[in-house]
Each structure stands twice: as C-alpha cells, then as structure tokens.
Amino acid sequence: MRFRGNAHFASAVGLVLGLLCAAEAAKVNKHKPWIETTYHGIVTENDDKVLLDPPLIALDKDAPLRYAESFEVTLTKEGEICGFRIHGQNVPFEAVVLDKSTGEGVIRAKDKLDCELQKEHTFTIQAYDCGEGPDGANMKKSHKATVHIQVNDINEYSPVFKEKSYKATVIEGKKYDSILKVEAVDADCSFQFSQICNYEIVTPDVPFTIDKEGFIKNTEKLSYGKERMYKLTVTAYDCGKNRASEDVLVKISIKPTCKPSWQGFNKRIEYEPGTGSLALFPSVHLETCDEPITSIRADIELETNHIGKGCDRDTYSEKSLHKLCGASSGTVELLPAPSSSANWTVGLPTDNGHDSDQVFEFNGTQAIKVPEGLVSTSLKEPFTLSVWMRHGPGAHEKETILCNSDKTEMNRHHYSLYVHNCKLILLLRQDPAEAENYKPAEFHWKLDQACDKEWHHYVLNVEFPTVSLFVDGTTFEPFLVTEDYPMHSSKIQTQLTIGACWQGGNARMAQFFRGNLAGLMIRSGKLENKKVIDCLYTCKEGLDVQLPEEVASAVKVEFNPNQSSMTVEGDDIDAFDKVMQHISYLNSRQFPTPGIRHLRISTTVKCFNEESCVTVPDAEGYVMVLQPEEPKISLSGIDHFARSAAEFESQEGVTLFPELRIVSTITREVEADAESEAAEGADDDPTVQETVVSEEIMHNLDTCEVTVAGDELDGEHEGLELDMSQLQQHGLEMSSSNLGLVVTGVNTMANYEQVLHLIRYKNWHTEALFDRKFKLVCSELNGRYISNDFKVEVNVIHTTNPVEHANNAMVQPNFINPVHHASVDLSGHNLVNAHQASVVPSAATVVIVVCVSFLVFMIILGVFRIRAAHQRTMTDQESGKENEMDWDDSALTITVNPMETYEDQHSSEEEEEEEEEESEDGEEEDDITSAESESSEDEEGAEPEDQQAASRQQQLEWDDSTLTY
C-alpha cells in the first residue's frame, strides 16, 4: 500500500509540474507582429485623416495567456499590439493604435498639407507588440511596410496670364487661322484644377474668336479704313471653373494691304553746316511682306551733279587747290576766273554763281586765245596737263579742248587734247631731230566718261614717250598709240587756244568744243603724284557709314570714288536695316554750298521663289543743306592822307595801306540766357527768345585786288610796287597791269595784311598830279565772299621855292633834330595818323596857313634883332667902349635861341596861338616845314613833351650870316 501510495504521489507531482511548465511556456513572446507589406493612402490638403488601403491592422500569433504575479493561471485576450513606428526624414505623418487587442491603427497628418509643395509622400512603418511581463520587456517588431500617400488638391488658385498685355498686327483684307495666342497658368497642383479649360473674349461685338488653346483669329476680313486698332479684353477659366484673377488686354492693329517698301524714310532731311555727320535713315526699315528673302541689295545715291564740278568742293581757284593739295610751283592756270590781270576768259559764259566752282561753257562757237608767254611752247621736259570736263555725246567731228598750232601760214598742230567719238586723244608732235624715225604721236583712250554728260577729272602725266591718264583718280591705259615722223623745222610762231584749234593758214578757228571745262592747268618740269591727284578730285561732301560690330561681317558695303553713291548687300534683313540706319551725310566745308541734294535708294530683293519675289519701289528724298552763316570781310584803315611830292618821287614811294586791318565776322542769332533776360527788364517782350551777336572768325583769303580809280597808270612815270621776296616768303603770287595789281593764293588774313602793308605807289612826274585814288577788294573762295570796297585817296603836296628856301634857312640838318609827333601839320596838310583818319584842307587854307606861318616867323625875327642890338649896345658901354670900330656881319654867324631869354614872356603867347590854330583845324598841328614832316614819317610814335620842347628850341635856332640889316 505504501508503494502504491508513493506512485500516486509521484503522479500528482508530475501533473503539477506539467501545469507549471505549461504556464511558463505561455508567458514566453515567441512571435512577431504581422502587417501588410504595402499601403496606399489618400489625404486632402485641407484635412489630416489618411484613408489607407488596406486598413492598418497588426496581428500576433502568441497565446492569449500572460504572465501573472501570482502562480494562478489566468486566461487573457489575443496577443496585443502596443504601437506603430514611422521611419523617414521629415515625414509629416504619425501612426496611432486604436485597439491594442485587435492591432487596429490609423495614419494621420501632423499639420495641414500643401499639394503645391509636395503631391506624394512615401515612408516605411513597423508594428510593435506589448512584449513579456508587466514591464513589456522583450517586445517584438514587425517587418517594415511601405506606405504611399497621395495629397489630394483643392481648387484654391485662379488662372493668371503670362503677359500683362498682348499686341499683334494684321493686314487688312485677309482672314487668319491664328493672329496671336494668349496663355494663362494656374498654380494648383492637380491636373484638374491646374489646367485651363476655357478662354473667353469679354469685349462684345468684335470680329474675333478665341479657342480653348488661347488662339485668337478674325471672323471676317478687316478694313484699315473702318478700324485701325481693336482692343479686346480676354479672360480664362481652369477646369475647376475658377475665373482668372485679372483679365488681359489684347491690341490688334490693322495695317493697309502690305506693299514691299522702305518704311520710316523721311523725304526731307535738313543739314546745318558745321555739325559734322548727319544720319540719313535713323528709323528706316525694309518691309518685305513676310516673303522668304535670300538676298538684298540697295544702291544709295546722293545726286550732286548740279553742284559745281559734280559735288561740293572747295571753290578756290584751281591754282590755289594745287597748292593746298601739295603740288609744287610751276603750275599755270589756263582758265582763270576773269580779272583785271587775267582777262582772256572774260567773253566765256560761266555758271553765273560763286557758290560752286567757276566753270566755263563752250557751245561749239566759242574759243579763246591764251596770251603769249603764259605757257612755254617747249614740252620736251616732263609735264602734267589736268582739266575738269563735262561732255555729252557730241558730233563725229573732233572737239578740241586745248590746241597749240601754227600762228600763221600753216595749220600744223604741235600738240592738242581733243575728244573724238567718245575717245580722249592727246596729240604730241616732236620737234625736228637728227634721226627721222617714227615716234609716238597720238595716244587714244576709249572712255565712257568722255560722253556721259557728267563731270570728270582728267590728269595726263606726260614723260615722253609714255603718257599716264588718271580719270577721277583711276589709271587708264591707252588702247591705241600711233606714231609719226617729227615735224619739219619752222620759224613760224605758235598760238595756244582753248575750245577750238587755230588754223593759221586760214586765220580762223576750227574743231570747236561743246561742253563745259574748268580748272585747265599745265605744270612743267614735274609730274603730279597720286596723292595730289586724289586730293584734287576728293569731294568735301558725301556718304559715310560706321558699321556696327555685330553686323559688320553680315553686310558688304562699297563706295564709289567720290563717295556720292554706295552699295549695301546682305541676306539678313535685321542686319541690313541696322546698316542702313547708320548711313550718314557729311560735308566738311566751312561754308558749304546751300541747296538740295537729291537722295535715292534703289533696292533689289531675291527670294526662294523668283516668280513671286517682291518688288521694292525706289525711295526718293533730298538733303537740304541750309544757308551757312556767311562771313563779312571788312577792310579798314587810313583812307585819306597827303604826302609831299618828294616822297612820291623817292626810291621807296608812298605806302598805300600802312594801317590796313582785315577782319571777318559772322552774325548769328542765339538764345538769350535767363540772366540777360532779367537784366533787360520787364518792359521787353517776353516772347523774344533770340538775340543777334557778331563774332570774329578765322578763315583764308585767296585774292586781294588793288585797282586805280580814274585814269589808268602811266607806266612811264608811275606804278605800284611790292617786294617780291616778301611775297614769296608768304607763298603768294602777284600779277600787275596798268589797272593795278592782284595778289593771289590761299593764305591767312594776317599774312595778307602783312603783304598789303608793303604795297607802294611811286610817281616820277608829280608836277601835274594833285591826287590819286585807289580801291582795294579782297575775296574768299574764288569770289564767293567779297569784302567791302576800301578806297584810299592820296594827295600830293606841292611847295613853292621861297617857302622851301625859308625852310632850308631855318633847318640845319647837322644840328637840328626832327620833330616827332603823332599828327603834324605840313603847310596845312594833315599827315598820316596811326589812330585816326586825317582831313586834308583845301588849297586856299594851305596858302593862308603858309603865309601866316611865314609872317609869324618874320615878326619873331625882327623882335629878336631889335633885342640883340640893344644888348650889344649896353655891353659896349659897360666895357668902356674898348673897341668902337665898325663891323661887317657878312661873315658872322650868330646862333641864338630866343626861347631861353624870352621864354617867360612869349610862352603864353605861343600857347594861345597854338590853341587858336588847333581850334581852326580841329586837330593838334605844329608849324613845321615839309622837310621836318618827311623826317617825322620815318619814325613811329610821338616823343615825350620834354623832347618835343627841346626840338622846338632847336628848330628856332638859325644862322643869320646871310641876313643884312
């Protein structure tokens, strides 16, 4: 029984141990929670609750028994879930357990979400169970599941247009599939609310519609005459039916039917002299009506053929131009402007104006002979022949420009330049030589320029047997050179003619020229170089362009030699327009020729389809060169004075223009400044904004001519002279005749003054001469601007023998110093004064003053004699009359200065006499002899008063050895 009891005990213990083991096993956390691997969620941007698919539920397989503090076995619910954990940076969501027993949970947003910032969020999540024991130790976590959450949009934004306004231009009479497109955008993040579903034209009753894409088109053909611009208001709607926050303005301009042309071209362009370059087409644009263009060519022509010799050039004489261009001396001008010294061109018709160059017209019946000796007939040494010529298609006969032929008996042409059938031909026959061989005699050039009725510049450099021709600065080779024997020797003189050839045998002119000539020159001994030739031809006005760097390589520009026309070529319209906008007009003359310069743009456009290529009409306008502020050349100085006959007959002669002054001024209107207007006072007209002012300007002169008024100069006993060395030193030239003399050459006014100061008039036979009158005129630019007529009258003072004898008795050259005075009276004649013009008294006044002067002299002499005799008597008495013998004064010379002994008694009387004479003559005058006057002219200025007083004392000393009393 005892063993059986032990067995039952052992069974009971085993059962208890089994139960305890089971309870221990129940409290062990063996399994991990389980969740889905992927979740998808949706949340609205104004909400925080996330709808997940599938729902968030965590499961755990562990038994529902939990460990208890007592050894009691307690039955529990299924395994519990204590939480969820989200993994990721800056995840705006959190996970919350709703029921631990079931493992149910939710995901929600921490803050409000913004779909526009982020549309989707992706992160991972894990579930955690509650672990073992009361402290939850040894908790298990599930695997990581991926969560994708999409943020749903709400329509919180309205459409906004991309541009503040829209503009377009259409051509009238045309229906467009699309004129322009407007576009709006919406800031919402969703497709539905961010898309623009509709556009609408708010403005009623307009011939335009708009589609859903924003394209506007016209519903009917538009008329420029009916409406030039339409203004439309357009709005937009998104797909959530939100309207645009602000409507947009659309401007549609209507253009007339498109015609290819230059747009923005001003027909009249004013140019003010002295302002440099002027843009001709600053706003020009080539309208091609959207044709596909492959190339553009524009020819811009500035028409200046009506001005002088084809353009605005300096209007100096041709000889002066050669000097300005650097040619050396030796140039002879065969067609000078008519003057007193060059009168062989007087009979030729000219252009009748001084604004442009001096040109001469030959109508086929006129010709002139060049004076003998002007040009050497020997042309063996190198020489240059130059001429400006304008010649049209003439007859088939020879037309002679210049010809040197036999003067009598025969009709041989020694050398000539002529035009024949549009060929320029130079004939150059050689003088007789030992070898009678053929030599070049005629040089032929076939030239279009010889017959195109335009001005061209021709230069022939002749260095036998070669001849070089330059036309407008470009070299041309002769196409034919013919040879001939030298001419037979002859003693017949030759005649040089212009415009025809002299036939000595028939004594008439032949082969007349028809056209215009100017600047015909011959220069012997040296050939003109290319630099001088280009200078002679260069215009002072023309076209210019400064190419912008960005288009310099895209456009080609070429000029003609005188820059009166240019060509622009390119294929880019924008670059072409920019170049055209930089084309300018430039005139560098100080006083340009005023008037119109016609302007023309000829355009050729090539397209891909040649048949439908556009035709651009010529654009025509003109440049109006305004009248320059013309200079006024003023000559001033002493215009009336007298000289003694001895000065006219002396070696030096009389200076005609000792104090000549040449001044040039311009008068212009300027705006008055505020200070001057305030100073003028309130009474002045406030509308007057301009005032006239004059100011001196500096420019050159080219001619000064001195002519005699009245009878011509008699070369046998009178003439005008000028120091040639001084003339050459200033680079000027002189020609003279019995009418006067002419100083020529481009030079400053100051240099002309210095040279004109040296002109002297001499007369070796003055007995019958009482006065001579001369006139001086100076000019600029070959007579374009002429000074006033400055007239000078010179009177000749004739003295009688008694007066001369008395004067000689008074003046002893060995002891007497001449009086120096600014203005001295010589027998009543007022001589030259450096500061004021003199007035010459009449002949009667001269005689009266001479007589009064002589009478005063005799009275003083008598008073002195009486006083001297009285003093001598008193001296003899005081000395005891030691010597009472009679004396003869025939050989005795007594020099006494009465001013020393009678100075106090007579000074006041002499001053009163001088004041009376001054009041009568109106000027300060002293009684001195003609000889003293001459000496006073040789020195400048006036001596101080003490020197003048000493001079007067010396002048009153005399030698009485020849006087008897």
DRENROVO-178039 format. One record per residue (C-alpha): residue in one letter; x, y, z. Coordinates in steps of 0.5 Angstrom, whole numbers, plus 500, padded with zeros to 3 digits. Example, Ala and Ser with C-alpha at 12.3 -4.5 7.8 and 13.67 -1.06 7.14 Angstrom:
# residues 2
a525491516/s527498514/
//
This chain:
# residues 965
m500500500/r506505502/f509504495/r502505491/g501511495/n508513493/a506512486/h500516486/f504522490/a509522484/s503522479/a501528483/v507532483/g508531475/l502534474/v503540478/l510540475/g507540468/l502545469/l507550472/c511548465/a505550461/a504556465/e512558464/a511557457/a505561456/k509567458/v514567453/n513572447/k515568441/h512571435/k513578432/p507582430/w505582422/i503587418/e502588410/t508590406/t505596402/y500601404/h497606399/g493613402/i490619400/v489625404/t486632402/e491638403/n486641408/d485635412/d489631417/k486624416/v489619411/l485614408/l489607407/d488601403/p488596406/p487599413/l493599418/i492592423/a497589426/l497581428/d501577433/k500569434/d503569441/a498565446/p493570450/l496568457/r500573460/y505572466/a501574473/e504576479/s501570483/f502563481/e495563479/v493561471/t490567468/l486567461/t487573457/k485576450/e489575444/g496578443/e496586444/i500591439/c502597443/g504602437/f507603430/r513607429/i514611422/h521611419/g524617415/q526624415/n521630416/v515625415/p509630416/f505624419/e504620425/a501613426/v496611432/v494605435/l486605436/d486598439/k491594442/s488587442/t486588435/g492591433/e488596429/g491603428/v491610423/i496614420/r494622420/a498628418/k501632424/d500639420/k496642414/l499639408/d500643401/c500640395/e503645391/l509644395/q509636395/k504632392/e506625395/h510622401/t513615402/f516612408/t516606412/i512603418/q513598423/a508595429/y511593436/d507588441/c507589448/g513585450/e513580456/g512581463/p509587467/d514592464/g514590457/a521587456/n523583450/m518586445/k517584438/k517589432/s514587425/h518588418/k518595415/a512596411/t512602405/v507607405/h505611399/i500617401/q498622396/v496629397/n489631394/d489638391/i483643393/n482649387/e485655391/y488658386/s486662380/p489663373/v494668371/f496671364/k503670363/e504677360/k501684362/s498685355/y499682348/k500686341/a499684334/t499687327/v495684322/i494686314/e487689312/g483684307/k486678310/k483672314/y488669319/d488662322/s491665328/i493672330/l496671336/k496666342/v494668350/e496664355/a495663363/v497659368/d494656375/a498655381/d494649383/c498642384/s493638381/f491636373/q484638374/f485645378/s492647374/q489646367/i486652363/c480649361/n477655357/y479662355/e473668353/i473675350/v470679355/t469685350/p463685346/d461685338/v468685336/p470681330/f475676333/t474669337/i479665342/d479658342/k481653348/e488654347/g488661347/f489663340/i485669337/k483670330/n479674326/t472672324/e472677318/k476681313/l479687317/s479694314/y484699316/g479705314/k474702318/e478701325/r486702325/m486698332/y482693336/k482693344/l480686347/t479684354/v480677355/t479672361/a481665363/y478659367/d481653370/c478646370/g475648377/k471654374/n475659377/r476665373/a482669372/s484674378/e485679372/d483680365/v488681360/l488687354/v490685347/k491690342/i491688335/s493694330/i491694323/k496695317/p494697310/t495692305/c502690305/k507693300/p514692300/s517699301/w522703306/q519705312/g521710316/f524714311/n524722311/k524725305/r527732307/i533732311/e536738314/y543739315/e546745318/p553747316/g559746321/t555740325/g559734323/s556728320/l548727320/a544720320/l540720314/f536714315/p536713323/s529710323/v529706316/h526699316/l525695310/e518692309/t518685305/c511683307/d514676310/e517674304/p522669304/i528673303/t535670300/s539677299/i538684299/r542690295/a541697296/d544703292/i544709295/e546715291/l547722293/e546727287/t550733287/n551733279/h548740279/i554743284/g560746281/k564740278/g560734281/c560735288/d561740294/r569742293/d573748296/t571754291/y579756291/s582757284/e585751281/k592754282/s590755290/l588748290/h594745287/k598749293/l593746298/c594739296/g602740296/a603741289/s610745288/s611751284/g610752276/t603751275/v600755270/e592756270/l590757263/l582758265/p583763271/a577767274/p576774270/s580779273/s584785271/s590781270/a587775267/n582778262/w583773257/t577769260/v572775260/g568773254/l566766256/p560764259/t560762266/d556759272/n554765274/g555764281/h560764286/d557758291/s560753287/d567752283/q568757277/v566753270/f566756263/e561754258/f563752251/n557752246/g561750239/t562757237/q567760242/a574759244/i580764247/k587765245/v592764251/p596770252/e603769249/g609768254/l604765259/v606758257/s613755255/t612752248/s617747249/l615741252/k621737252/e621736259/p616732263/f610736264/t603735267/l596737264/s590737268/v583739267/w575738269/m571737263/r563735262/h562733256/g556729252/p555725246/g557730241/a558730234/h563726230/e568731229/k574733233/e572737239/t579741242/i580742249/l587745248/c591746242/n598749240/s598751233/d602755228/k600762228/t601764221/e602761214/m600754216/n595749220/r600745224/h598742231/h604742235/y600739241/s593738243/l588735247/y581733244/v575729244/h573725238/n568719238/c568719246/k575718246/l580722249/i586724245/l593727246/l597729240/l604731242/r609732235/q616732237/d621738234/p626736229/a631732230/e637729227/a634722226/e628722222/n625716226/y618714228/k616717235/p609716239/a605722237/e598720239/f595717245/h588714245/w584713251/k576710250/l572713256/d565712257/q566718262/a568723256/c561722254/d556721260/k555729261/e558728268/w564732271/h570728271/h577730273/y583728268/v590728269/l595727264/n603726266/v607726260/e614724260/f616722253/p615717250/t610715256/v603718258/s599716264/l592718264/f588719271/v581720271/d577721277/g584718281/t584712277/t589710272/f587708265/e592705259/p591708252/f588703248/l592706242/v598709240/t600712233/e607714231/d609719226/y615723224/p618729228/m615736225/h620740220/s623746223/s620752222/k621759225/i613760225/q611762232/t605758235/q598760238/l595757244/t588756244/i582753249/g576751246/a578750239/c584750234/w587756231/q589755223/g594760222/g593759214/n586760214/a586765220/r580762223/m578757229/a576750228/q574744231/f570747237/f569744243/r562743246/g561742254/n564745260/l571746262/a574748269/g581748272/l585747266/m592747268/i599746265/r605744270/s612744267/g618740270/k615735275/l609730274/e603730279/n604724284/k598720286/k597724293/v596730290/i591728284/d587724289/c587731293/l584735287/y579730286/t576729293/c569732295/k568735301/e561732302/g559725301/l556719304/d559715310/v557709315/q560707321/l559699321/p556696328/e561691330/e555686331/v553686323/a560688320/s561681318/a554680315/v553686311/k558688305/v559696304/e562699298/f563706296/n565710289/p571714289/n568721291/q563718296/s557720292/s554713292/m555707296/t552700295/v550695301/e549688300/g547682305/d542677307/d540678314/i534684314/d535686321/a543687320/f541690313/d537695317/k542697322/v547698317/m542703313/q540707320/h548708321/i549711314/s550719314/y551725310/l558729312/n560736309/s567738311/r567745308/q567751313/f562755308/p558749304/t554751298/p547751300/g541748297/i538741295/r542734294/h537729292/l537722295/r535716292/i535708295/s534703289/t533696292/t534689289/v531683293/k532676291/c527671294/f527663294/n521663289/e524668284/e517668281/s513671287/c519676289/v518682292/t519689288/v521695293/p520702289/d525707290/a525711296/e527718294/g528725298/y533730299/v538733304/m537741305/v544744306/l542750310/q545757308/p551758312/e553764317/e556768312/p563772314/k563779313/i570781311/s572788313/l577793311/s579799315/g585804316/i587810314/d583812307/h585820306/f592823307/a597827304/r605827302/s610831299/a612831292/a619829294/e616822298/f612820291/e619821287/s623818292/q626811291/e621808297/g615811294/v609812299/t606807303/l598806301/f596802306/p600803312/e595801318/l590796314/r586792318/i583786315/v577783320/s572777318/t566777323/i559773322/t553775325/r548770328/e542769333/v543766340/e538765345/a538770351/d540767358/a536768364/e541773367/s541777361/e533777360/a532779367/a537785366/e533787360/g527789365/a520787365/d518792359/d522788354/d517783350/p518776354/t517772347/v523775344/q528769346/e534770341/t539776340/v544778335/v551777336/s557778332/e564775333/e570774329/i572768325/m579766322/h579764315/n583764309/l583769303/d585768296/t585774293/c586782294/e586787288/v588794288/t586798282/v587805281/a581810280/g580815275/d586815269/e590808268/l597808271/d602811266/g608806266/e613811264/h613815271/e608812276/g607805278/l605800284/e611796287/l611790292/d617787295/m617780291/s622777297/q616778302/l611776297/q614769296/q616768303/h609768305/g607764299/l603769295/e604771288/m602778284/s600780277/s600787275/s598792270/n596799268/l590798272/g593796279/l596789282/v593783284/v595779290/t593771289/g594765293/v590762299/n593764306/t591767312/m588774313/a594776318/n599774312/y595778307/e595784312/q603784312/v604784305/l599789303/h602794308/l608793303/i605796297/r608803295/y606808290/k611811286/n611817281/w617820278/h613826275/t609830280/e608837277/a601836274/l599831280/f595833286/d591827288/r591819286/k585815289/f586807289/k581801291/l582795295/v578789295/c579782298/s575776297/e575769299/l573762296/n574765289/g570771290/r564767294/y565772299/i568779298/s570785302/n568792302/d571797297/f576800301/k578807298/v584811299/e586818297/v593820297/n594828296/v601831293/i603837297/h607842292/t611847296/t614854293/n621856292/p621862297/v618858302/e623852301/h629857302/a626860308/n625853311/n632851309/a635857312/m631855319/v633848319/q640846319/p641838318/n647838322/f645841328/i637840328/n633834331/p627833327/v620834331/h617827333/h609828333/a603823332/s600828328/v604834325/d601840320/l605841314/s603847310/g596846313/h596838311/n595833316/l599827315/v598820317/n596819324/a596812327/h590812330/q585817327/a583819320/s586825317/v583831314/v586835308/p585842308/s583846302/a588849297/a586856300/t587854307/v594851305/v596858302/i594862308/v597858313/v604858310/c603866309/v601866317/s607862319/f612866315/l609873318/v610870325/f617868323/m619875321/i616878327/i620874331/l626875327/g625883328/v624883335/f630878336/r634883332/i632889336/r633886343/a640883340/a642890338/h640893345/q644888349/r650889344/t650897346/m649896353/t655891353/d660896349/q658902354/e660898360/s666895358/g669903357/k667902349/e674899348/n673897341/e669903338/m671900331/d665899325/w664892324/d662888318/d657882319/s657879313/a662873315/l659873322/t654867325/i650868331/t646862334/v641865339/n635861342/p630866344/m626861348/e632862353/t632869354/y624871352/e621864355/d617867360/q615873356/h613869350/s611862352/s604864354/e603868347/e606862343/e601857347/e595862345/e597862338/e597854338/e591854341/e588858336/e591854331/e588848334/s581850334/e581852327/d584846324/g580841329/e587837331/e593838334/e598842329/d605845329/d608850325/i614846322/t617845315/s616840309/a623837311/e621836318/s615833316/e618828312/s623826317/s617825322/e614820318/d620816318/e620814325/e614811329/g610814335/a611821339/e617824343/p615826350/e614833352/d621835354/q624832348/q619836344/a620842347/a628841346/s626840339/r622846338/q628850341/q633847337/q628849331/l628856333/e636857332/w638860326/d644863322/d644870321/s650870317/t647871310/l642877313/t643884312/y640890317/
//
